Amino acid sequence: MVELKDIERYYQNGASKAWVLRNITAHIAEGEFVSIMGPSGSGKSTLLHILGMLDEPTDGEYWFLGEAVHKFNERRRTELYQQYIGFVFQAYHLIDDLTVYENLETPLLYKKVPSSERKSRIADLLDRFNMVAKKDLFPNQLSGGQQQLVGVARALIGNPRLILADEPTGNLQSPQAKEIMEVFKQLNKEDGVTIIQVTHSDINARYGNRILHLMDGNVEREEIVKS
């Protein structure tokens, strides 16, 4: 599904370069659950944003479902993102003045999904996440865990083939964090959704089948998680 070849990201600082990523080469197959770990400043979030087409590499090749993303303009990258990728953010990124229902509906409105299909998809996800009774509440009326569940549901509403999660449990207490990780595990195992997450938590990282350890912008080592 994902093929990275010598991905680099740097910022020009006068005559020198401030490196964020260097020589990242990786392959992620469809149906995998891959965790990216590393200390602060190792390039984890930058790599995830490149994978999500929210940022561009300075050099290197990014192939997604056989398509050369590194050759695409911003409009084409946005189309790919909207069609195939769902993003879950640490800070939830819900729209404060919209209800749970409206937050879920917004991505479908952008994609011009017909009204009847929108209602069906939203109803399915509200039921799946046991949030039917909360559909008319606003984000500030929900707990952190409930807000993140809405964030996960919103990422799923477009039926993505790839979920990218940036520290998805970073703001949550342990029981809420476990609930979110179990949701990801179910999505991967039962629905076949490919998941790539950035995490500081060794416990969360081991929900996946593989861990990429980053250090100073490089993949220092790769670890297979034993089930």
ROSE-4610 file (N, C-alpha, C; in Angstrom, 1 decimal, always signed):
// ROSE-4610
residu = [M/M/M/V/V/V/E/E/E/L/L/L/K/K/K/D/D/D/I/I/I/E/E/E/R/R/R/Y/Y/Y/Y/Y/Y/Q/Q/Q/N/N/N/G/G/G/A/A/A/S/S/S/K/K/K/A/A/A/W/W/W/V/V/V/L/L/L/R/R/R/N/N/N/I/I/I/T/T/T/A/A/A/H/H/H/I/I/I/A/A/A/E/E/E/G/G/G/E/E/E/F/F/F/V/V/V/S/S/S/I/I/I/M/M/M/G/G/G/P/P/P/S/S/S/G/G/G/S/S/S/G/G/G/K/K/K/S/S/S/T/T/T/L/L/L/L/L/L/H/H/H/I/I/I/L/L/L/G/G/G/M/M/M/L/L/L/D/D/D/E/E/E/P/P/P/T/T/T/D/D/D/G/G/G/E/E/E/Y/Y/Y/W/W/W/F/F/F/L/L/L/G/G/G/E/E/E/A/A/A/V/V/V/H/H/H/K/K/K/F/F/F/N/N/N/E/E/E/R/R/R/R/R/R/R/R/R/T/T/T/E/E/E/L/L/L/Y/Y/Y/Q/Q/Q/Q/Q/Q/Y/Y/Y/I/I/I/G/G/G/F/F/F/V/V/V/F/F/F/Q/Q/Q/A/A/A/Y/Y/Y/H/H/H/L/L/L/I/I/I/D/D/D/D/D/D/L/L/L/T/T/T/V/V/V/Y/Y/Y/E/E/E/N/N/N/L/L/L/E/E/E/T/T/T/P/P/P/L/L/L/L/L/L/Y/Y/Y/K/K/K/K/K/K/V/V/V/P/P/P/S/S/S/S/S/S/E/E/E/R/R/R/K/K/K/S/S/S/R/R/R/I/I/I/A/A/A/D/D/D/L/L/L/L/L/L/D/D/D/R/R/R/F/F/F/N/N/N/M/M/M/V/V/V/A/A/A/K/K/K/K/K/K/D/D/D/L/L/L/F/F/F/P/P/P/N/N/N/Q/Q/Q/L/L/L/S/S/S/G/G/G/G/G/G/Q/Q/Q/Q/Q/Q/Q/Q/Q/L/L/L/V/V/V/G/G/G/V/V/V/A/A/A/R/R/R/A/A/A/L/L/L/I/I/I/G/G/G/N/N/N/P/P/P/R/R/R/L/L/L/I/I/I/L/L/L/A/A/A/D/D/D/E/E/E/P/P/P/T/T/T/G/G/G/N/N/N/L/L/L/Q/Q/Q/S/S/S/P/P/P/Q/Q/Q/A/A/A/K/K/K/E/E/E/I/I/I/M/M/M/E/E/E/V/V/V/F/F/F/K/K/K/Q/Q/Q/L/L/L/N/N/N/K/K/K/E/E/E/D/D/D/G/G/G/V/V/V/T/T/T/I/I/I/I/I/I/Q/Q/Q/V/V/V/T/T/T/H/H/H/S/S/S/D/D/D/I/I/I/N/N/N/A/A/A/R/R/R/Y/Y/Y/G/G/G/N/N/N/R/R/R/I/I/I/L/L/L/H/H/H/L/L/L/M/M/M/D/D/D/G/G/G/N/N/N/V/V/V/E/E/E/R/R/R/E/E/E/E/E/E/I/I/I/V/V/V/K/K/K/S/S/S]
num = [1/1/1/2/2/2/3/3/3/4/4/4/5/5/5/6/6/6/7/7/7/8/8/8/9/9/9/10/10/10/11/11/11/12/12/12/13/13/13/14/14/14/15/15/15/16/16/16/17/17/17/18/18/18/19/19/19/20/20/20/21/21/21/22/22/22/23/23/23/24/24/24/25/25/25/26/26/26/27/27/27/28/28/28/29/29/29/30/30/30/31/31/31/32/32/32/33/33/33/34/34/34/35/35/35/36/36/36/37/37/37/38/38/38/39/39/39/40/40/40/41/41/41/42/42/42/43/43/43/44/44/44/45/45/45/46/46/46/47/47/47/48/48/48/49/49/49/50/50/50/51/51/51/52/52/52/53/53/53/54/54/54/55/55/55/56/56/56/57/57/57/58/58/58/59/59/59/60/60/60/61/61/61/62/62/62/63/63/63/64/64/64/65/65/65/66/66/66/67/67/67/68/68/68/69/69/69/70/70/70/71/71/71/72/72/72/73/73/73/74/74/74/75/75/75/76/76/76/77/77/77/78/78/78/79/79/79/80/80/80/81/81/81/82/82/82/83/83/83/84/84/84/85/85/85/86/86/86/87/87/87/88/88/88/89/89/89/90/90/90/91/91/91/92/92/92/93/93/93/94/94/94/95/95/95/96/96/96/97/97/97/98/98/98/99/99/99/100/100/100/101/101/101/102/102/102/103/103/103/104/104/104/105/105/105/106/106/106/107/107/107/108/108/108/109/109/109/110/110/110/111/111/111/112/112/112/113/113/113/114/114/114/115/115/115/116/116/116/117/117/117/118/118/118/119/119/119/120/120/120/121/121/121/122/122/122/123/123/123/124/124/124/125/125/125/126/126/126/127/127/127/128/128/128/129/129/129/130/130/130/131/131/131/132/132/132/133/133/133/134/134/134/135/135/135/136/136/136/137/137/137/138/138/138/139/139/139/140/140/140/141/141/141/142/142/142/143/143/143/144/144/144/145/145/145/146/146/146/147/147/147/148/148/148/149/149/149/150/150/150/151/151/151/152/152/152/153/153/153/154/154/154/155/155/155/156/156/156/157/157/157/158/158/158/159/159/159/160/160/160/161/161/161/162/162/162/163/163/163/164/164/164/165/165/165/166/166/166/167/167/167/168/168/168/169/169/169/170/170/170/171/171/171/172/172/172/173/173/173/174/174/174/175/175/175/176/176/176/177/177/177/178/178/178/179/179/179/180/180/180/181/181/181/182/182/182/183/183/183/184/184/184/185/185/185/186/186/186/187/187/187/188/188/188/189/189/189/190/190/190/191/191/191/192/192/192/193/193/193/194/194/194/195/195/195/196/196/196/197/197/197/198/198/198/199/199/199/200/200/200/201/201/201/202/202/202/203/203/203/204/204/204/205/205/205/206/206/206/207/207/207/208/208/208/209/209/209/210/210/210/211/211/211/212/212/212/213/213/213/214/214/214/215/215/215/216/216/216/217/217/217/218/218/218/219/219/219/220/220/220/221/221/221/222/222/222/223/223/223/224/224/224/225/225/225/226/226/226/227/227/227]
x = [+0.8/+0.0/+0.9/+1.9/+2.7/+4.2/+4.8/+6.3/+7.0/+7.9/+8.8/+10.2/+10.8/+12.1/+13.0/+13.9/+14.8/+14.1/+13.1/+12.4/+13.2/+13.3/+14.1/+13.2/+13.4/+12.7/+13.7/+14.0/+14.8/+14.4/+14.9/+14.6/+15.9/+15.9/+17.2/+17.4/+18.5/+18.8/+20.1/+20.0/+21.1/+21.8/+23.1/+23.9/+23.8/+23.2/+23.1/+21.6/+21.5/+20.2/+19.8/+18.6/+18.1/+17.3/+17.9/+17.3/+16.2/+15.0/+14.0/+13.9/+14.0/+14.0/+15.1/+15.8/+16.9/+16.8/+16.7/+16.9/+15.8/+14.6/+13.5/+13.1/+13.3/+12.8/+12.0/+10.8/+9.9/+8.8/+8.3/+7.2/+6.1/+4.9/+3.7/+2.7/+2.4/+1.4/+0.0/-0.9/-2.4/-2.7/-3.5/-3.9/-2.9/-1.8/-0.9/-1.3/-0.8/-1.0/+0.5/+1.0/+2.3/+2.4/+3.3/+3.5/+4.8/+4.9/+6.1/+6.4/+7.6/+8.1/+9.4/+9.7/+10.9/+10.8/+11.9/+11.9/+11.4/+11.0/+10.6/+11.7/+11.3/+12.2/+12.8/+12.3/+12.9/+12.3/+11.2/+10.6/+9.3/+8.8/+7.6/+6.4/+6.0/+4.8/+5.0/+6.2/+6.5/+6.3/+6.8/+6.7/+5.2/+4.4/+3.0/+2.3/+2.7/+2.0/+2.4/+3.6/+3.9/+3.1/+3.0/+2.1/+0.7/+0.2/-1.2/-1.3/-0.2/-0.2/-0.6/-0.3/-0.5/+0.8/+1.9/+3.2/+3.9/+4.9/+5.7/+7.1/+7.7/+9.1/+9.9/+11.1/+12.0/+12.6/+12.9/+13.4/+12.9/+13.0/+12.6/+11.3/+10.9/+9.7/+8.7/+7.4/+6.3/+5.3/+5.1/+4.1/+3.0/+1.8/+0.6/-0.4/-0.7/-1.5/-1.1/+0.3/+0.9/+1.0/+0.5/+0.6/+1.7/+2.4/+3.6/+3.1/+2.9/+2.4/+3.4/+4.7/+5.7/+5.7/+5.0/+4.9/+3.6/+2.7/+1.4/+1.4/+0.4/+0.2/-0.7/-0.8/-1.6/-3.0/-3.6/-5.0/-5.2/-4.3/-4.4/-4.1/-3.1/-2.9/-4.1/-4.8/-6.0/-7.0/-7.2/-8.2/-7.9/-6.6/-6.2/-6.5/-6.1/-6.3/-7.8/-8.6/-10.1/-10.7/-10.1/-10.7/-10.3/-9.0/-8.5/-8.0/-7.9/-7.2/-8.1/-8.0/-8.7/-7.6/-7.7/-6.6/-7.2/-6.6/-7.0/-5.9/-6.3/-5.4/-5.4/-4.3/-4.2/-5.2/-5.3/-6.1/-7.6/-8.0/-9.4/-9.8/-9.5/-9.8/-11.3/-12.2/-13.6/-14.0/-15.1/-15.6/-16.5/-16.1/-16.7/-18.2/-18.6/-20.0/-20.9/-20.4/-21.2/-21.4/-22.6/-22.9/-22.1/-22.2/-21.5/-22.0/-23.3/-23.8/-23.3/-23.2/-22.8/-21.3/-20.5/-19.1/-18.8/-19.7/-19.5/-20.0/-21.0/-21.6/-20.7/-19.9/-19.1/-18.2/-17.4/-16.6/-17.4/-18.6/-19.5/-20.1/-20.3/-20.8/-19.8/-18.5/-17.4/-17.3/-17.6/-17.5/-18.8/-19.8/-21.1/-21.8/-21.7/-22.4/-23.9/-24.8/-26.2/-26.8/-27.8/-28.4/-28.7/-29.4/-29.8/-28.6/-27.5/-26.3/-25.6/-25.6/-25.0/-25.7/-27.0/-27.7/-27.5/-27.3/-27.1/-25.7/-24.7/-23.3/-23.2/-23.8/-23.7/-24.4/-25.6/-26.3/-25.5/-24.9/-24.1/-22.9/-22.2/-21.1/-21.5/-22.6/-23.1/-23.5/-24.1/-24.5/-23.2/-22.3/-21.1/-20.3/-20.2/-19.5/-20.4/-21.6/-22.5/-22.7/-22.9/-23.0/-24.3/-25.3/-26.6/-27.2/-27.1/-27.7/-26.9/-25.7/-24.9/-24.8/-25.6/-25.5/-25.8/-26.6/-27.0/-26.2/-25.1/-24.3/-23.1/-22.6/-21.4/-20.2/-19.0/-17.8/-17.5/-17.8/-17.4/-18.4/-19.4/-20.2/-19.8/-18.7/-18.2/-16.9/-16.6/-15.3/-14.3/-13.0/-11.9/-12.0/-12.3/-12.4/-13.5/-14.7/-15.8/-15.5/-14.8/-14.4/-13.5/-12.5/-11.6/-12.4/-13.4/-14.2/-14.9/-15.4/-16.0/-14.9/-13.7/-12.6/-12.3/-12.3/-12.1/-13.2/-14.5/-15.6/-15.6/-15.2/-15.1/-14.1/-13.0/-11.9/-12.4/-13.4/-13.9/-15.1/-15.7/-16.9/-16.8/-15.6/-15.4/-15.0/-15.1/-14.6/-13.2/-12.2/-10.9/-10.2/-9.2/-8.4/-7.2/-6.9/-5.7/-6.1/-5.9/-6.1/-4.7/-4.5/-3.3/-3.6/-2.9/-3.2/-2.0/-2.1/-1.0/-1.2/-0.5/-0.7/-2.2/-2.9/-4.4/-4.9/-4.0/-4.4/-3.6/-2.9/-2.0/-2.6/-3.9/-4.6/-5.6/-5.5/-6.5/-5.9/-6.8/-6.5/-6.4/-5.7/-5.4/-6.7/-7.8/-9.0/-9.5/-9.5/-10.0/-9.0/-7.7/-6.7/-6.8/-7.1/-7.2/-8.5/-9.5/-10.8/-10.5/-9.8/-9.4/-8.6/-7.6/-6.6/-7.4/-8.3/-9.1/-10.0/-10.5/-11.2/-10.3/-9.1/-8.1/-7.8/-7.6/-7.3/-8.5/-9.7/-10.9/-11.0/-10.7/-10.8/-9.8/-8.6/-7.6/-7.9/-8.2/-8.4/-9.7/-10.8/-12.1/-12.5/-12.1/-12.4/-11.3/-10.1/-9.0/-8.4/-8.7/-8.2/-6.7/-5.9/-4.5/-4.4/-3.6/-3.4/-1.9/-1.6/-0.2/-0.4/+0.2/+0.1/+1.4/+1.5/+2.6/+2.3/+3.2/+2.9/+4.2/+4.1/+5.2/+5.0/+3.9/+3.5/+3.9/+4.8/+5.2/+4.0/+3.1/+1.9/+1.1/+0.8/+0.0/+0.7/+2.0/+2.8/+2.6/+2.4/+2.3/+1.0/+0.0/-1.2/-1.0/+0.1/+0.4/+1.2/+1.5/+2.3/+3.8/+4.0/+5.4/+5.6/+6.9/+7.2/+8.4/+8.3/+9.5/+10.0/+11.2/+11.9/+12.7/+12.3/+13.0/+14.0/+15.1/+16.1/+16.7/+16.7/+17.3/+16.9/+15.6/+15.1/+15.4/+16.0/+16.3/+15.5/+15.2/+14.7/+15.8/+15.9/+17.1/+17.0/+15.8/+15.5/+14.1/+13.8/+12.4/+12.2/+11.0/+10.7/+9.4/+9.5/+8.2/+7.6/+6.3/+5.6/+5.1/+5.5/+5.0/+3.6/+2.7/+1.3/+1.1]
y = [-1.2/+0.0/+1.3/+1.3/+2.5/+2.0/+2.8/+2.6/+3.9/+4.0/+5.2/+4.8/+5.7/+5.4/+6.7/+6.6/+7.7/+9.0/+9.0/+10.2/+11.1/+12.4/+13.3/+14.6/+15.2/+16.5/+17.4/+18.5/+19.5/+20.9/+21.8/+23.2/+23.9/+24.8/+25.5/+26.6/+26.6/+27.6/+28.3/+29.3/+29.9/+29.0/+28.8/+27.8/+26.4/+26.2/+24.8/+24.3/+23.0/+22.4/+21.8/+22.1/+21.6/+20.3/+19.1/+17.9/+17.5/+17.0/+16.5/+15.0/+14.6/+13.2/+12.9/+11.8/+11.5/+10.0/+9.8/+8.4/+7.4/+7.9/+7.0/+6.1/+4.8/+3.8/+2.8/+2.6/+1.6/+1.1/-0.1/-0.6/-1.0/-0.6/-1.0/-1.6/-2.9/-3.6/-3.3/-3.5/-3.3/-4.3/-3.8/-4.7/-4.7/-4.0/-3.9/-2.9/-3.0/-2.1/-1.7/-0.6/-0.2/+1.0/+0.9/+1.9/+2.6/+3.9/+4.7/+5.3/+5.0/+5.5/+6.2/+7.0/+7.7/+8.9/+9.5/+10.6/+11.8/+12.9/+14.1/+14.7/+15.2/+15.7/+14.7/+13.4/+12.4/+12.4/+13.1/+13.2/+12.4/+11.9/+11.0/+11.7/+12.8/+13.5/+14.0/+14.5/+14.9/+13.8/+12.6/+11.4/+11.1/+11.1/+10.8/+11.8/+13.1/+14.2/+14.0/+13.5/+13.2/+12.0/+11.0/+9.8/+10.3/+11.2/+11.7/+12.8/+13.1/+14.1/+15.5/+15.8/+17.1/+17.9/+17.2/+17.8/+17.1/+17.7/+17.1/+16.9/+15.8/+15.6/+16.5/+16.8/+17.6/+16.8/+15.6/+14.6/+13.2/+12.4/+11.0/+10.7/+9.4/+9.0/+8.4/+8.8/+8.2/+7.6/+6.3/+5.6/+5.1/+5.4/+5.1/+4.4/+3.1/+2.3/+2.3/+2.3/+2.3/+3.6/+4.7/+6.0/+6.8/+7.6/+8.4/+9.7/+9.7/+10.9/+12.0/+11.7/+12.7/+13.5/+13.1/+13.8/+14.5/+14.4/+15.0/+16.5/+17.3/+18.6/+18.5/+19.7/+19.7/+19.2/+19.6/+19.2/+17.7/+17.1/+15.6/+14.9/+15.4/+14.8/+14.9/+16.1/+16.3/+15.3/+15.1/+14.1/+12.7/+12.3/+11.0/+10.9/+11.9/+11.9/+11.8/+12.5/+12.5/+11.1/+10.5/+9.2/+8.0/+8.0/+6.8/+6.9/+8.1/+8.3/+8.9/+8.4/+9.1/+9.4/+10.6/+11.1/+11.3/+10.7/+10.9/+11.7/+12.9/+13.8/+13.7/+14.0/+14.0/+15.0/+16.1/+17.2/+17.1/+16.0/+15.7/+16.5/+17.8/+18.7/+18.6/+18.5/+18.6/+20.0/+20.3/+21.7/+22.0/+22.9/+23.2/+23.5/+24.3/+24.7/+23.8/+22.6/+21.6/+20.4/+19.8/+18.6/+17.4/+16.4/+15.1/+14.7/+14.7/+14.3/+15.2/+16.5/+17.4/+17.3/+17.0/+16.8/+15.5/+14.5/+13.3/+13.6/+14.4/+14.7/+15.6/+16.5/+17.5/+16.9/+15.8/+15.2/+14.7/+14.2/+13.7/+14.8/+16.0/+17.1/+17.6/+17.6/+18.0/+17.0/+15.8/+14.8/+14.6/+15.5/+15.5/+14.2/+13.5/+12.2/+12.5/+11.8/+12.1/+12.0/+12.7/+12.8/+11.4/+10.6/+9.3/+8.4/+8.5/+7.7/+8.3/+9.7/+10.3/+9.8/+9.9/+9.4/+8.0/+7.1/+5.7/+5.5/+6.2/+6.0/+6.5/+7.7/+8.3/+7.4/+6.9/+6.0/+4.8/+4.2/+3.0/+3.2/+4.4/+4.7/+5.0/+5.8/+6.2/+4.9/+4.0/+2.7/+1.9/+1.8/+1.0/+1.5/+2.9/+3.4/+3.8/+3.3/+3.5/+4.9/+5.8/+7.2/+7.8/+6.9/+7.4/+8.5/+8.3/+9.2/+10.5/+10.5/+11.8/+12.5/+12.1/+12.7/+14.2/+14.7/+16.1/+16.9/+16.3/+17.1/+17.7/+18.8/+19.5/+18.9/+19.1/+18.5/+18.8/+20.1/+20.5/+19.8/+19.1/+18.3/+16.9/+16.5/+15.1/+15.0/+13.8/+13.6/+13.5/+13.5/+13.4/+12.1/+11.0/+9.8/+9.7/+10.4/+10.4/+11.3/+12.4/+13.3/+12.5/+11.7/+11.0/+9.9/+9.3/+8.3/+9.0/+10.2/+10.9/+11.2/+11.5/+11.8/+10.5/+9.4/+8.1/+7.8/+8.0/+7.8/+8.8/+10.0/+11.0/+10.5/+10.0/+9.5/+8.3/+7.5/+6.3/+6.6/+7.8/+8.0/+8.0/+8.2/+8.2/+6.8/+5.8/+4.4/+4.4/+4.9/+5.0/+3.6/+3.4/+2.2/+2.3/+3.6/+3.8/+4.8/+4.5/+5.4/+5.8/+7.1/+7.6/+8.3/+7.9/+8.4/+9.0/+10.3/+11.0/+11.1/+10.3/+10.3/+10.3/+9.3/+9.3/+9.2/+8.8/+8.6/+9.6/+10.5/+11.3/+12.2/+12.5/+13.4/+12.6/+11.3/+10.5/+9.8/+9.5/+8.6/+7.1/+6.3/+4.9/+4.1/+4.1/+3.4/+3.8/+5.2/+5.7/+5.4/+5.5/+5.1/+3.7/+2.8/+1.4/+1.2/+1.9/+1.8/+2.2/+3.3/+3.8/+2.7/+2.2/+1.2/+0.0/-0.5/-1.6/-1.4/-0.2/+0.2/+0.0/+0.6/+0.5/-1.0/-1.8/-3.2/-3.9/-3.6/-4.2/-3.8/-2.5/-2.0/-2.7/-2.9/-3.6/-5.1/-5.8/-7.2/-7.6/-6.9/-7.3/-6.6/-5.4/-4.6/-4.5/-4.9/-4.9/-3.6/-2.6/-1.2/-1.1/-0.6/-0.4/+0.8/+0.6/+1.7/+2.0/+3.2/+3.7/+4.7/+4.4/+5.4/+5.8/+7.1/+7.6/+7.6/+7.1/+7.0/+7.0/+7.5/+7.5/+6.2/+5.6/+4.5/+3.2/+2.5/+1.1/+0.2/+0.4/-0.5/-0.3/+1.0/+1.2/+0.7/+0.9/+0.5/-1.0/-1.8/-3.2/-3.7/-2.8/-3.2/-3.5/-3.0/-3.2/-4.5/-4.8/-5.9/-5.6/-4.3/-3.9/-2.5/-2.2/-0.9/-0.4/+0.8/+1.5/+2.5/+2.3/+3.2/+4.2/+5.5/+6.6/+7.3/+7.7/+8.5/+9.5/+10.7/+11.8/+11.7/+11.5/+11.5/+10.2/+9.2/+7.9/+6.8/+5.8/+4.5/+3.8/+3.9/+3.3/+1.7/+1.2/-0.2/-0.5/-1.7/-2.2/-3.4/-3.4/-4.5/-5.1/-6.5/-7.3/-7.6/-7.3/-7.5/-8.9/-9.6/-11.0/-11.0/-11.7/-11.8/-12.8]
z = [+0.0/+0.0/+0.0/+0.9/+1.0/+0.8/-0.1/-0.4/-0.3/+0.6/+0.8/+0.3/-0.5/-1.0/-0.8/+0.2/+0.5/+0.7/+1.5/+1.9/+2.8/+2.4/+3.2/+3.4/+4.5/+4.8/+5.5/+5.0/+5.6/+5.4/+6.2/+6.0/+5.8/+4.8/+4.5/+5.6/+6.2/+7.2/+6.8/+6.0/+5.4/+4.5/+4.7/+3.9/+4.3/+5.5/+6.0/+6.0/+6.2/+6.2/+7.6/+8.0/+9.3/+8.9/+9.2/+8.8/+9.8/+9.2/+10.0/+9.7/+8.5/+8.0/+7.1/+7.2/+6.3/+5.9/+4.6/+4.0/+4.6/+4.6/+5.1/+4.0/+4.2/+3.2/+4.0/+3.5/+4.3/+3.3/+3.7/+2.9/+3.9/+3.7/+4.6/+3.7/+4.0/+3.2/+3.7/+2.8/+3.1/+4.2/+5.2/+6.3/+7.5/+7.4/+8.5/+9.6/+10.8/+11.9/+12.3/+11.9/+12.1/+13.1/+14.1/+15.1/+14.8/+14.9/+14.8/+16.1/+16.6/+17.9/+17.8/+18.8/+18.9/+19.8/+20.2/+21.1/+20.5/+21.2/+20.6/+19.7/+18.6/+17.6/+16.7/+16.7/+15.9/+14.5/+14.3/+13.0/+12.8/+13.9/+13.8/+13.2/+13.7/+13.2/+11.8/+11.5/+10.1/+9.2/+9.5/+8.6/+8.5/+9.6/+9.5/+8.6/+8.7/+7.9/+6.4/+6.1/+4.7/+4.2/+5.0/+4.7/+4.4/+5.2/+5.1/+4.0/+3.3/+2.2/+2.7/+4.0/+4.6/+4.5/+4.2/+4.0/+2.9/+2.3/+1.2/+1.6/+1.1/+1.4/+0.5/+1.0/+0.2/-1.0/-0.7/-1.7/-1.4/-2.4/-2.3/-2.9/-2.9/-3.6/-2.6/-2.8/-2.0/-2.9/-2.8/-3.7/-2.8/-3.2/-2.4/-3.4/-3.1/-3.9/-5.4/-5.5/-6.8/-7.5/-6.9/-7.5/-6.9/-7.8/-7.4/-6.8/-5.5/-4.8/-4.9/-4.9/-5.0/-6.3/-7.3/-8.6/-8.7/-7.7/-7.8/-7.3/-7.8/-7.3/-6.0/-5.4/-4.1/-4.3/-5.4/-5.6/-5.8/-6.5/-6.6/-5.3/-4.5/-3.2/-2.3/-2.4/-1.6/-2.0/-3.2/-3.7/-3.2/-3.3/-2.8/-1.3/-0.5/+0.9/+1.2/+0.6/+0.9/+0.5/-0.5/-1.0/-0.2/+0.3/+0.9/+2.4/+2.9/+4.2/+5.2/+6.5/+7.6/+8.6/+9.2/+10.1/+11.5/+12.5/+13.9/+14.6/+15.2/+15.8/+17.3/+18.0/+19.4/+20.1/+19.4/+20.0/+19.5/+18.9/+18.5/+17.2/+17.2/+16.1/+15.7/+16.7/+16.4/+16.3/+15.6/+15.4/+16.6/+17.4/+18.7/+18.6/+17.5/+17.5/+16.6/+16.3/+15.7/+16.6/+16.5/+17.3/+16.9/+17.6/+17.3/+15.9/+15.7/+14.4/+13.2/+13.5/+12.4/+12.2/+13.2/+13.1/+12.2/+12.3/+11.5/+10.1/+9.9/+8.6/+7.8/+8.4/+7.6/+6.5/+6.8/+5.7/+4.5/+4.8/+3.8/+2.9/+3.6/+2.8/+1.8/+2.3/+1.4/+0.2/+0.4/-0.6/-1.5/-1.1/-1.8/-1.8/-0.6/-0.5/-0.3/-1.0/-0.9/+0.5/+0.8/+2.1/+2.7/+2.0/+2.5/+2.9/+2.1/+2.4/+3.6/+3.7/+4.9/+6.2/+6.2/+7.3/+7.7/+6.7/+6.9/+7.5/+7.0/+7.5/+8.9/+9.2/+10.5/+11.5/+11.1/+12.1/+12.4/+11.4/+11.6/+12.6/+12.4/+13.3/+14.7/+14.8/+16.1/+16.9/+16.2/+16.8/+17.2/+16.3/+16.5/+17.7/+17.9/+19.0/+20.2/+20.2/+21.4/+21.7/+20.7/+20.9/+20.3/+20.1/+19.6/+20.5/+21.8/+22.8/+22.8/+22.3/+22.3/+21.0/+20.0/+18.7/+18.7/+19.6/+19.6/+20.6/+21.2/+22.1/+21.4/+22.0/+21.4/+22.1/+21.4/+21.9/+23.4/+23.8/+25.2/+26.2/+25.7/+26.6/+26.8/+26.1/+26.1/+26.9/+27.4/+28.0/+26.9/+27.4/+26.4/+25.6/+26.3/+25.6/+24.6/+24.9/+24.0/+22.8/+23.1/+21.9/+21.0/+21.5/+20.7/+19.9/+20.5/+19.8/+18.6/+18.8/+17.7/+16.6/+17.1/+16.1/+15.3/+16.0/+15.2/+14.3/+14.8/+13.9/+12.7/+12.9/+11.8/+10.8/+11.3/+10.4/+9.5/+10.1/+9.4/+8.5/+8.6/+8.0/+6.4/+5.9/+4.5/+4.0/+4.8/+4.5/+4.0/+4.8/+4.3/+4.3/+3.5/+3.5/+4.4/+4.8/+5.7/+6.8/+8.0/+9.1/+9.6/+9.8/+10.4/+11.7/+12.7/+14.1/+14.7/+15.1/+15.7/+17.2/+18.0/+19.4/+19.8/+19.3/+19.5/+20.9/+21.9/+23.3/+24.2/+23.6/+24.3/+25.4/+25.2/+26.2/+27.0/+27.0/+27.7/+28.9/+29.9/+31.0/+30.5/+31.3/+30.9/+30.4/+31.2/+30.7/+29.4/+29.2/+27.9/+26.8/+27.1/+26.1/+25.6/+26.6/+26.2/+25.3/+25.6/+24.8/+23.4/+23.2/+21.8/+21.1/+21.8/+21.2/+20.8/+21.6/+21.3/+20.1/+19.9/+18.7/+17.5/+17.6/+16.4/+16.1/+17.2/+17.0/+16.2/+16.6/+16.0/+14.5/+14.3/+12.9/+12.0/+12.6/+11.8/+11.6/+12.7/+12.6/+11.9/+12.2/+11.7/+10.4/+10.2/+9.1/+8.0/+8.4/+7.5/+7.2/+8.0/+7.8/+8.1/+7.2/+7.5/+8.5/+9.5/+10.5/+10.7/+10.7/+11.1/+12.2/+13.3/+14.4/+14.9/+15.4/+16.1/+17.6/+18.4/+19.8/+20.6/+21.8/+22.8/+23.7/+23.7/+24.6/+24.0/+24.8/+24.4/+24.4/+25.3/+25.4/+24.2/+23.8/+22.6/+21.3/+21.3/+20.1/+19.8/+20.9/+20.7/+20.3/+20.1/+19.5/+18.0/+17.5/+16.0/+15.8/+14.6/+14.3/+14.0/+13.9/+13.6/+14.2/+14.6/+15.2/+14.4/+13.9/+13.3/+14.4/+14.8/+15.8/+15.1/+15.3/+14.6/+15.6/+15.1/+15.9/+15.0/+15.3/+14.5/+13.0/+12.8/+11.4/+10.6/+11.2/+10.5/+11.2/+10.4/+11.0/+11.6/+12.9/+13.6/+13.6/+13.8/+13.8/+13.6/+13.2/+13.0/+13.9/+14.5/+15.5/+15.1/+15.0/+14.8/+16.2/+16.3/+17.5/+17.6/+18.6/+18.8/+19.4/+18.7/+19.2/+20.3]
